[in-house]
């Protein structure tokens, strides 16, 4: 398996870990819940989410997630 394919699988796995209700979107609540367990600052969490949520609809799709991590 190529490194690029492994990277895509890893990215999908990370997305799925954040999308704990498995609806295909990461909400701010899911994003916050995940990152608060790692003791991240609430303001930093919301800022990071806003940067990933390109269309500002309050939900991060896999495509938005992928674009953010390829920057």
N, CA, C and O of each residue as an XYZ file, in Angstrom:
284
protein
N       0.850     -1.178      0.000
C       0.000      0.000      0.000
C       0.893      1.237      0.000
O       1.893      1.288      0.717
N       0.533      2.225     -0.799
C       1.358      3.415     -0.916
C       1.233      4.295      0.327
O       0.264      4.204      1.079
N       2.233      5.142      0.520
C       2.220      6.072      1.660
C       1.040      7.023      1.563
O       0.439      7.383      2.575
N       0.704      7.435      0.325
C      -0.437      8.349      0.134
C      -1.748      7.676      0.538
O      -2.594      8.302      1.175
N      -1.919      6.417      0.174
C      -3.134      5.687      0.533
C      -3.205      5.480      2.050
O      -4.275      5.619      2.643
N      -2.075      5.151      2.677
C      -2.037      5.019      4.131
C      -2.410      6.328      4.809
O      -3.133      6.333      5.806
N      -1.919      7.431      4.271
C      -2.221      8.747      4.825
C      -3.715      9.041      4.730
O      -4.300      9.572      5.675
N      -4.338      8.702      3.603
C      -5.775      8.919      3.426
C      -6.581      8.067      4.402
O      -7.592      8.516      4.941
N      -6.131      6.843      4.623
C      -6.812      5.952      5.569
C      -6.669      6.498      6.983
O      -7.637      6.500      7.744
N      -5.483      6.958      7.342
C      -5.256      7.538      8.664
C      -6.125      8.773      8.880
O      -6.681      8.965      9.961
N      -6.240      9.601      7.858
C      -7.059     10.806      7.939
C      -8.526     10.444      8.122
O      -9.221     11.064      8.926
N      -8.996      9.458      7.392
C     -10.381      8.994      7.538
C     -10.611      8.429      8.941
O     -11.656      8.672      9.544
N      -9.648      7.684      9.458
C      -9.767      7.129     10.811
C      -9.854      8.241     11.851
O     -10.644      8.155     12.791
N      -9.051      9.273     11.686
C      -9.078     10.404     12.616
C     -10.418     11.130     12.528
O     -10.992     11.503     13.551
N     -10.917     11.332     11.311
C     -12.224     11.963     11.124
C     -13.299     11.143     11.835
O     -14.126     11.693     12.563
N     -13.284      9.843     11.624
C     -14.284      8.963     12.241
C     -14.197      8.968     13.766
O     -15.214      8.834     14.445
N     -13.007      9.119     14.297
C     -12.844      9.190     15.753
C     -13.516     10.449     16.309
O     -14.122     10.403     17.380
N     -13.415     11.555     15.601
C     -14.042     12.801     16.032
C     -15.554     12.776     15.816
O     -16.303     13.341     16.613
N     -16.001     12.130     14.754
C     -17.429     12.041     14.416
C     -18.053     10.889     15.194
O     -18.420      9.865     14.619
N     -18.170     11.067     16.511
C     -18.583      9.932     17.332
C     -20.033      9.533     17.169
O     -20.390      8.424     17.566
N     -20.906     10.386     16.599
C     -22.280      9.935     16.352
C     -22.436      9.343     14.952
O     -23.522      8.907     14.570
N     -21.344      9.335     14.196
C     -21.259      8.685     12.878
C     -22.305      9.185     11.876
O     -22.857      8.406     11.100
N     -22.572     10.517     11.905
C     -23.513     11.084     10.944
C     -22.820     11.656      9.712
O     -23.478     12.189      8.818
N     -21.490     11.546      9.663
C     -20.744     12.035      8.507
C     -20.255     13.464      8.649
O     -19.677     14.016      7.713
N     -20.481     14.076      9.814
C     -20.056     15.448     10.079
C     -19.427     15.517     11.461
O     -19.783     14.752     12.357
N     -18.492     16.439     11.625
C     -17.964     16.735     12.945
C     -18.577     18.061     13.363
O     -18.385     19.081     12.701
N     -19.313     18.042     14.460
C     -19.909     19.273     14.970
C     -18.930     19.929     15.945
O     -17.962     19.311     16.389
N     -19.203     21.184     16.263
C     -18.365     21.872     17.240
C     -18.386     21.114     18.562
O     -17.356     21.015     19.228
N     -19.538     20.578     18.953
C     -19.623     19.813     20.211
C     -18.709     18.594     20.168
O     -17.982     18.336     21.127
N     -18.734     17.841     19.072
C     -17.867     16.666     18.956
C     -16.398     17.085     18.990
O     -15.578     16.460     19.662
N     -16.082     18.139     18.264
C     -14.714     18.652     18.186
C     -14.254     19.102     19.569
O     -13.143     18.791     20.000
N     -15.127     19.840     20.257
C     -14.807     20.342     21.599
C     -14.660     19.184     22.589
O     -13.695     19.140     23.352
N     -15.616     18.246     22.578
C     -15.552     17.104     23.493
C     -14.239     16.341     23.335
O     -13.594     15.989     24.323
N     -13.856     16.093     22.107
C     -12.622     15.353     21.841
C     -11.401     16.115     22.366
O     -10.559     15.550     23.063
N     -11.318     17.399     22.025
C     -10.129     18.170     22.368
C     -10.080     18.584     23.837
O      -8.992     18.801     24.370
N     -11.214     18.698     24.495
C     -11.193     19.011     25.920
C     -10.583     17.872     26.723
O      -9.993     18.102     27.779
N     -10.721     16.647     26.231
C     -10.089     15.507     26.901
C      -8.574     15.599     26.845
O      -7.877     14.979     27.648
N      -8.066     16.374     25.895
C      -6.621     16.556     25.771
C      -6.169     17.865     26.412
O      -5.040     18.310     26.207
N      -7.071     18.482     27.196
C      -6.776     19.711     27.951
C      -6.444     20.904     27.063
O      -5.619     21.739     27.431
N      -7.074     20.991     25.908
C      -6.889     22.151     25.038
C      -7.764     23.295     25.536
O      -8.820     23.067     26.125
N      -7.326     24.503     25.300
C      -8.063     25.709     25.667
C      -9.322     25.837     24.815
O      -9.272     25.635     23.601
N     -10.453     26.171     25.441
C     -11.730     26.275     24.742
C     -11.720     27.269     23.598
O     -12.300     27.001     22.546
N     -11.072     28.410     23.780
C     -11.005     29.420     22.716
C     -10.211     28.892     21.532
O     -10.590     29.100     20.380
N      -9.121     28.217     21.815
C      -8.293     27.644     20.745
C      -9.068     26.575     19.984
O      -8.927     26.455     18.767
N      -9.880     25.804     20.688
C     -10.687     24.760     20.060
C     -11.679     25.385     19.091
O     -11.805     24.938     17.951
N     -12.379     26.413     19.540
C     -13.372     27.059     18.678
C     -12.719     27.731     17.478
O     -13.271     27.695     16.378
N     -11.568     28.334     17.665
C     -10.842     28.962     16.553
C     -10.413     27.912     15.528
O     -10.571     28.110     14.323
N      -9.873     26.798     16.014
C      -9.444     25.724     15.104
C     -10.636     25.174     14.333
O     -10.537     24.932     13.131
N     -11.762     24.974     15.016
C     -12.957     24.463     14.348
C     -13.407     25.431     13.252
O     -13.730     25.005     12.144
N     -13.428     26.722     13.556
C     -13.856     27.731     12.583
C     -12.954     27.735     11.354
O     -13.426     27.947     10.237
N     -11.666     27.503     11.553
C     -10.735     27.456     10.420
C     -10.985     26.239      9.531
O     -10.803     26.311      8.316
N     -11.396     25.132     10.125
C     -11.657     23.911      9.360
C     -13.017     23.965      8.665
O     -13.163     23.478      7.544
N     -14.006     24.554      9.327
C     -15.379     24.643      8.809
C     -15.455     25.734      7.736
O     -15.912     26.846      7.998
N     -15.004     25.402      6.538
C     -14.841     26.381      5.457
C     -16.135     27.085      5.069
O     -16.107     28.269      4.733
N     -17.267     26.388      5.106
C     -18.517     27.026      4.693
C     -19.322     27.585      5.874
O     -20.446     28.059      5.703
N     -18.737     27.522      7.057
C     -19.341     28.097      8.275
C     -20.756     27.613      8.561
O     -21.604     28.384      9.010
N     -21.007     26.331      8.299
C     -22.351     25.799      8.571
C     -22.438     25.088      9.915
O     -23.474     24.520     10.260
N     -21.335     25.122     10.677
C     -21.330     24.498     11.990
C     -21.038     23.011     11.971
O     -21.111     22.344     13.003
N     -20.705     22.487     10.785
C     -20.377     21.068     10.639
C     -19.179     20.939      9.706
O     -19.102     21.619      8.683
N     -18.264     20.079     10.060
C     -17.088     19.833      9.226
C     -17.304     18.534      8.464
O     -17.492     17.476      9.064
N     -17.275     18.621      7.150
C     -17.358     17.427      6.315
C     -15.966     16.805      6.209
O     -14.967     17.424      6.574
N     -15.919     15.576      5.706
C     -14.617     14.956      5.520
C     -13.784     15.777      4.542
O     -12.574     15.906      4.729
N     -14.395     16.325      3.517
C     -13.666     17.117      2.522
C     -13.030     18.346      3.163
O     -11.877     18.666      2.873
N     -13.769     19.039      4.030
C     -13.209     20.202      4.732
C     -12.059     19.759      5.644
O     -11.017     20.411      5.710
N     -12.263     18.655      6.334
C     -11.265     18.100      7.241
C      -9.987     17.767      6.470
O      -8.882     18.101      6.898
N     -10.159     17.111      5.342
C      -9.022     16.721      4.506
C      -8.263     17.949      3.991
O      -7.034     17.992      4.038
N      -9.010     18.945      3.499
C      -8.375     20.176      3.007
C      -7.574     20.868      4.116
O      -6.463     21.341      3.876
N      -8.129     20.926      5.310
C      -7.468     21.596      6.419
C      -6.153     20.905      6.769
O      -5.173     21.575      7.093
N      -6.119     19.597      6.711
C      -4.921     18.877      7.087
C      -3.902     18.755      5.964
O      -2.777     18.310      6.191
N      -4.287     19.146      4.760
C      -3.344     19.142      3.652
C      -2.700     20.509      3.455
O      -1.830     20.671      2.598
N      -3.121     21.488      4.242
C      -2.520     22.847      4.138
C      -1.117     22.853      4.616
O      -0.465     23.897      4.601
